[in-house]
Amino acid sequence: MRVGAVQFAPTFGDVRGNLERCLALVSSADADLFVLPELALSGYVFESREEAESLAQDPDAEEFAALASAGAERGAAIVVGFAERAGDSLYNSSVLLAPDGSRSVYRKIHLFNDEKRIFDPGDRPPAVVDVGGARLGMMICFDWIFPETARTLALLGADVLCHPANLVLPYCQRAMVTRCIENRVFAVTANRVGTEERAGQSWTFTGQSEIVAQSGEILARAAPEGDAVIVAEIAHEEARNKLVTPANHIIEDRRPELYRLG
Ligand code: ACM
């Protein structure tokens, strides 16, 4: 299958304009799966929870219908990050829009820094969704620093980690190589670029969106700045072979009975 990461700089608060940008970038490339950044429609630096609520969607929103039909026209699944309004709750979420019209939502479990003031932490375990025979799992940005996230998805049978991001620390792109090696899964990290100066804060996002193979090979990586769509052909079934040597199976060789304190 062909997988793609879409990198761009959302304009804070311009949901319509950001959606148009997402649609244009998706239409500029050919892939079976496109992953877009975290909070791609709203922007990232919110002054308050109320401001984030005013820019939030629910997963049935018309914005996702437009993206889903752009994907379905090309036979592609799309994963995009958004602020999710769910009753009185507000999550930093991603939605997987499958070409058959189905939608699955992941709510970020590990909130980063000021996100703890804005969002509720995800309240459901990660899940894996089968799309055309490929098993896709979602994680969002800072989830990378908790190896449990990728491991849980691997134990659930994920072939590909779909990873929308708004990265500001300089580590994740290197760390995802390890996440792929230790779980023998593919990963598509779609990071944003640009700087947001709001609410007395200034955050610069690191770009370098990347597609990493289950071997740890970086199949494609974008520049630190600028819009980009990177695409790579992957044999996603290779993620189901967990042998790192003929005698070492990275799942079966674990010793959970010894992984305890004291
Ligand atoms: C992050 O989790 N957006 C750094």
Residues whose N, C-alpha, C, O or C-beta is under 5 A from the ligand:
A	BS01	ACM	F112 C141 F142 N166 L167 V168
